[in-house]
């Protein structure tokens, strides 16, 4: 798999627990690209705005109908687990996708200004 990383900002203000959660989440989403998207390329963008880290994972693969998939717990099990984990840590996940047009997942995480 070829992954393009565009780090517009340093996310070093995330605490260690949040960094681990972000690592695990990005890894799982990249596995989903390999398993489901029908492409071997993805892009990760890291940036920070308004005391929140924004992490975008996108691909130009198959895409899917988000409403249909997210309403079927058997199909969306992995995505729902990720969403629950993120929510427990004060994060959010937004999925945009259309069949034939790829997928974009945006994760927003709170930044701890006192960490370094």
C-alpha positions, 0 to 999 in steps of 0.5 A: 500500500502506498500512503501519502502523508501531508502533515500540515501541523505538528500534533505533538500536543496530543497526550500519549493516550490520544496518540495511541488511539490515533495510531490504532484508528489510522491503522484500522482505517488503512486496513479497511482501505486495503480490504474494501476500497479496491485501491492500494493508495491512501492519503493522510492529512494532519492539521490542527485548528481551534484546539482540535487535531484534524486527521483525514484518511482518504482514498479514491477507491470503491466508496460505499453508501454511508447511511446503508453501511452504518445502519447495519451493525454486521457490516459496519462493526469495525467502523462502529467500534472505532467510532465508540472508542473515539467518542469515549475520548472526546473525539468525533469521526465523520465519514463521507463516501459515495459508490465509485467516488472513494471515501474520506474519514475525518477524525477530530480530537481535542488537543491538550495544550499542556502536553508536549 
